[in-house]
Amino acid sequence: MVMRKKMAQLDKLRAKVHAGGGENKIDKQHRAGKETARERINYLFDPGTFKEIGAFAGDPDNNPGEGVVTGYGLINGREVYVYAQDFTVSGGSLGRVHSQKTCKVLDLAMRTGAPIIGLNDSGGARIQEGVDALNGFGEILYRNTMASGLIPQLCVIMGPCAGGAVYSPALMDFIFMVQNTGQMFITGPQVIQVVTGEEVSMEQLGGAVTHSEISGVAHFMGENEEHCLDMVKQLLSYLPSNNQEKPPLKPVKEPSVNKEELLNIIPDQSCLTYDVKKIINAIVDGSEFFEVYPHYAKNAVIGFGRINGQSIGIVANQPDYLAGCLDINASIKISRFVRFCDAFNIPLVTFMDVPGFLPGTTQEFGGIIRHGAKILYAYAEATVPKITIILRKAYGGAYIAMCSSSLRSDIVYAWPIAEIAVMGPEGAVHITHRQEIETAANPEATKKLLVEEYQEKFANPYVASSRGYVDDVIDPRETRQKIINALKILNNKQVVRLNKKHGNIPV
């Protein structure tokens, strides 16, 4: 009889916790275009697999679940941990127990070697808890740092995320944002107006478009919550559960794009542009390329694909935007992606078509030297299999940076139209033969002749190939098979490095 009473009490308490802030708060959440924490979890995880941890933390009557739902379950059959802030309870604000629950699942994820997903929707620190709330943030940030490179950390901004709360997502591997409802900022519009006099809306200041296109804080932007969570699932399918595993293998799917198209994508004139994603889609399994940062630093393309069922990280210059030059933002974009792939045993395939680093005072004053060095550092440090395909231009320091043989690319292929040189033909001739051109009877004809001579002598893949810097000049239609072969021989690649605590990347 006593057991039945206790069971009834348990059911009553659990129902209170599951009700969150109650019907009125839930209705308000829905009217704002947002789902509740539990609804999001139910959509994200395989049906019936989610197991909650810490359900009875906090006061079930006034603060059920402490404003966060935590636990673990299966996503496409693989174990994943989650914490989902519940805006219907105290605005999802973070206090001491809220932090303890979050830290618990972060610790469990690290111990068991499983990815962690954070669903953020919070009013920030619980002011009435004072320093306990601040310490709670600090404990989470410490764990985000310890988990870095150990397990994948994904964060979805589905509501407000302000002040110190933004630094936990910033320490994680990938940030997703929901358009119109997700916002991130250090200080809100009201404070900014008081301090600086600037008037700005919350969406302009920290919305998904702002952080996906301008600041580069967000990697992915979803049209709605379901779209965002679908992208989370898709990204996880390319990743291992932890740094000790290799990414999951999938059934091989031939590209839907005919490989003959590879002969027609790049224009005959090297000054003309093209979309490098057409080349990527003609090579990867099923012509399926999952792009990261699609709206930011468009002169560089990064993302995940599969070759022969195996996950790969893809880096490419994009001639369709800024001629594919490397600038500050592209350097940051590429280097962090390379480091992520290296941390989680994902081979890197680089498609190079780069005329150089972007010139100009804006870039120089902004520190292009320091930021460009990040790419050099990331590629040189990476020990995963590295395969480079030189599509067309490969000039100067940018050629080195885009995983050349000197940065220890394992295999370097070049297409027959590749131009590997210190700089482009016209620029080189202008420097080395300026006086000869200026004093010639017909300067234009002389310049044209010298450019042709330079192209024949230097702007081709055969000089570099003769020096051993290019392993093979290949038919573009063979690119996919060449990558498959290279990945097979590099499958058990091992690199022994000198013992040191860690390097000092130019941040």
N, C-alpha and C positions, 0 to 999 in steps of 0.2 A: 504493500500500500504506500509506504514511504517512497519507494523507488518511483512509483507512478506519479506521485506528487512532484518529485524532483524532475522527472522527465517533462511533466507539463510546464514546470517553471522554466526548464531549459528551452522548450519550444517557444514559450512566450518571449523570453529574452532574445532568442535568435531572430524571431519575427521582428522585434523592435530594431535590432541591429540591421537587418536586411531592409527595413523601411527607411533607413537613413534619416534624413531630416523631415520626413513625413510627406504626405500627399501634396500639400501646398508648395513646399520647396521643390519637390520633384516636378510639379506642373510648371513652376517658374523656370526650372532648368530646361524643360522641353520647349517652353515659349521662347527661350533665348537661342533655340536651335541646337541645343546640346543634349546628349544622352547622359544618364547617370553613370557613376563609376562601375556599378555592377552590370549595367546594360553594355557598356564598352567591353568589359571583361568577357561577358557571354558571347559577344560577337567575335572577339579576338581568338579565344581558345576553342579547341575541338569540343563538341558538345559533351557535357557531363564529366569533363576531366579536371575542371578547376577545383583546387582544394584550398580553402581559406586558412590563413594563419593569423592569430591575434584578434579574432572576431569580437571578443568580449573586453578588449582593452578600452579603458575610458569609462565614462558614465553612460550606461545604456539609455537613461531617461533624457539627459540633456546634451550628451555629446557621444552618440553611439559610434563605436569604431574609431573614435578620435579623428574623424575626417579623412581617413585613408583606408582602402581595402587592400590587403596584401595576401599573397599566396603563390601557388604554382600550379601548373597544368601542362597540357600538351598542345602544341601548335603544329599542325601537320605531322603529328606523331612524335614530336621531339619535345623534351622537357624544357620549360621556360618559366622563369620567375617574373612576378609583376608587382608593382605598387601603383594603385590608382587613387588619386586624390578625389575626395567626395565633396563637391562644392555645396551639396545640400546640407552638410553638417559643418556649422561654424565657418562657412565659406571655404572649406578645405584648408583652413589655416593650419600652420605647422607649430606644434608645441612639443614638449619633451616626449610624451608617449607616442605621438604621431611620428616623430623622428625615430624612436626606438623600434617601432614596427617596420619602418622603411629600412633601417639599418639591419634588422633581423633578416629580411629577405635578401639584401645585398650580401650579407655574410654567408647565407646558405647558398646563394648562387655561386659565390667564389669557391666555397668548399666542395660543392658538387660538380663544378665545371659546367654550368648552364647559363645561357644568356639571361639578361635582365632587361625588362621593359618598364619605363616609367610613363604613366599617363598623368600629365600635369594639368591641374585645374584648381588653382588656389589663390586666395586673397593675400597670401604671404605669411609672414611670421605672426604668431598669436601675441599681440602686443602685451596683454595682461600677464603673460608668462615671462616677459623680460629676457634676462640673460639665458634662461633655460631654453628659450626658443632659438636664440642666437647659437648657443652651443649645439642645439639639435641640427641646425644647418651645417655647422662645422663638422659634426660627426659623419653626416652624409657625404660631404665634399671629400673628406679623408678617404672614405670607402670607394667613392668614384675614382679617385686617384689610384688606390691600391688595385682596383679591378681593371684598370686600363691595361690593355695588352694581354689580359688574362682571360676575360670573357667578353663577348660583344655586349655593349651597352647602348640601348636605343631609347630615345625619349620622344614622346608625342605631346606637343603643346596644344591642348584642346580647350583652353580657357585662359584666364590671366596667369601670368608668371612674372613677378616683379621683384625688384630689390635683390637681396642676396640669393633668392630662390633661383635666379637665372643661371647661377654658376654651376649648379649640379648638371643641368642639361649641357652647358658649355664644356664640361669635363667628359661628357659621354661621347660615343663614337659618331652617332648620327642623330640629327634632330629633324623631326617631322612637325609641320604646323598645319592646322586646319584654317582655311581661308575664312575671314570675317569673324571667327570666334576665338582663335588662338592669338595671344599677344605676349610679347616679351619686351621688357625694358627695365633699366636700372632705376630711373626716376620717372614718374608719371607726368602727363601733360600739365597738371595743375602746378606741380613743383617747378617744372621747367619755365612755366609762364612767370611765376613769382621771381625766380632766380635770374633768368636771362631775358624775359620779356617775349620769348617766342611763343606763338600760338600754334598748336599742333594737335590733331586728334589722336586717340589711342591707336587707331588702325594705321594712320600715317607714321606714327612714332615706332610702333612695334608689331605691326601686323605681319601676316605671312608673306605678302608681296614684298614689303620692305626688307625683311630678313632673307628672303629667297633671291632677290634681284640686286639689292644694294649693299647690305652689310655682309652678306655671306654667312650669317649665323645659322640659318636653316638650310638643310640639305635637300629636303623634299617639301612640297606644298600640295595638300589635298584639297579637293573641291568641297568635301564634306568629311564627316568623321569616318564613315564607312570606307571611303576612298583612301583615307590616310591609313587606316588599319589594314586594308588590303595590301597597301604598299609595304607595310611593316612585315606582313607574312611573306611577301615576295622577296624582300631583302634577306630575311632569315633563311630562305631556301638556298641562298648562295654561300652562306657562312657556316663554318664549323661551330660547335657548341663552346669550344674553348681553344686555347693556344696549343694544346697537346694533340689535337685532332686535325685531320685534313677535312676540307669541305666535303659535303655529301656528294656522291656521284649520282647522276641522273641518266635515264635512257638517252642514247644518242639520237639527235634529230638533225637531219641534213638542212642546210640553209634553204629557205624558200626562194631566195634570190639566185638566179643563174650566175655561175662563176664567170661566164663570158662577159657579164656586165662590168667586171673589174677592168677590162681593157678600155672601157669608154668613159669612166667616171672622171678621170683627171684630164683636163683640157691639154691640147697640144702646146699652147703657149703658157710658159711658166708664170706669167704675170696674171693669169686668170684664176678665179677661185672655184671651189667645189665644196660639197658637203662630205666631210670625212666619215660621217655616220653611215653613208651609203656603202662605203668600203667595209666598215665594221659589220653591218647587217648582212653583207654578202659572204662573211667568213664565219660568224658565230653560229652555234647550233640553233636551228629553227629561226634564224634571223631575229633572235630575241636579245635585245640589248637593254639592260636595266640601268639607265643613266642616273648618276649622282650629280647634284648641283646643276640641273639642266638650265637654270635661269641665271646663273652667276658665272662671271668670267668665261664667256662663251668662246673665247679664243682657245680654250682648252676643253677637251671632252674626257670625262672619266666615268667609269661605271663597271658593272659586272656583266659577264656573259659566260657561255660555256663553249668549250671546244672538246668534241668527242665525249661529252657528258661530264667533263671536269670544269669546275668553277675557275674562272680567271678574272683578274683585275685588268681593265683596259684603260690605257692612257693614250691620248691622241691630240695632236695639234689640229685646230679647226681653221683651215684656210678661208672659210666662209665668213670669218669674223676677225677683224684686225690682221688679216692675212696669216693668222696662226702664230703671230709673234707672242713671245713670252713677256708678260708684264707682272706687276706686283701681285695682283689678285690671282692670276693663273698660277703663279709660282706657289702661293699658299695653298691653292686648291689641289694642285698636283702632289706637292710634297706630303701633305697630311694623308692623302689617299694611299700613296705608296707606302707610307709607314704603317697604315692600318693593314694593308694586304700582307706586308712582311710579318707583322705581329701574328697574323692568323693563317699563315701557311697557304696564302692564295697566290699562285704564280702571276707574274706581271707580263703583259704583252703591250708593247709600246709601238704606236704608229707615228712615225716622225715625218713631218713636213713643216719645217720651221725656218723662216728667213732670218731669225735673230731675236734679241731682246728688244722690246719696244723702246725707241729713242725718245728723248725729250726731257725738259727740266722737271716736269711733273713726276716722271718716273725716277729720275736721279734724286730729286729732293725727297721723294717718298721712300727712298731706300731700296731701289731695285737691286743694288749690289747685295745687300743683306738678305733680301727676300729671295732673289734668284739663287743664292747659295743654298737655300733650303732644298731645292730640287737636287742639286749636286749631292748634298749630304744624304738625303733620303735614299736616292738610288744607290749611292756608293755603299751605304750601310746595309741595304737590303740583302738578305741571303736566300730568299726564295728564288726559284727559277725565273730568269729574266730573259725575255726574247724581244728583240727590236727589229722592226721592219721599216726601212727608210723608203718612203713612198716617192718623195720628190726632193724638196729642198732640205739641206742639212748644212747650215752655215754657222761658222764661228763658234762662240761659246755656247750658243743654244744647242748646237749639234752635240757638244759634249754633255750638256745637261740632260738631254732627252735619252738617257741610258745608252750612251755609246760604249764601245768596247773598253775604253779606258776607265769607265765606271763599273766595269766587270759585268757587262751584259754577257750572258752565257752564249747566246747565238745572235748574230747580226745578219739579217738578210737585207738586200736592196733590190728594188725594182729597177729595170733597165734605164728608166728615165731619171734616176736619182742623181742629184747634183750635190756633191760633198766637197765643200771648199771653205776657206776662211771667210769669204763673203760672196755675194752675188757677182756675176760677171761684169755688169755695168759699173758697179761701185769699185771693183778691183781694178778694172782698166782705167777708170778715172784717176785713181791714186797712183798706179804704177806707170802710166803712160800719159799723164796730163800734158806735159810739155810737148811730147811728140804729137799729140792730137791738136793742141793749140797752134802749133807751127806748121801743120800739114796744109797742103794746097786745098784739100777737101776734108775738113775735120770730121764731118759726119760719116763719110765713106771709110776713113781711117779708123774711126771709133768702131764702126760696125765690123770691120775686118778683125780688129784686135779682140772684140768681144767674142766673135766666132772662134778665134784661135784659143782664147781662154776657156771657152766652153768645151772645146775638143780636148784640151789638155788637162783641165782640172775639174770642170763641172760634169762629172760622170762618176759612176761607181767603181770604175776599174782601177784607178790609181789607189784608192783606199783598199780595194780588194787585193791588189798586188802587194800592199804593205801588211796584209793580214788583219786590217781593221774591219773588213766585211768578210763574212764567212762564205757567202754565196750570192750571186746575182741571179734572181729567180724570175720565172714567168709569173705574173700576177695571179693567174688562175691556179697556180700551185700553192698559194699562200696558206690556205687552210691546212692542206696536207703537210706542208713544211712545219707549221706550228704543232700539229698533232705529233709528228715524228720527234720534234724537239722536246715536247712535254714528256714523251715516253722516256727518252734517254736521261732527262733531268729529274725524273720522278723521285730518285733517292739522293738527290744532291745534298751534300753536306759541306759546310764551310767552318773552318776552325779559325777563330779570331783571338787576338791577343787579350789577355785577361785585364779588364779594367772595370771600374764601377759603372760608368756610362759616359758616352760622349757628350759634347756640349754643342748641340745644334744651334745655328744662328737664328734664334727666335725673334 
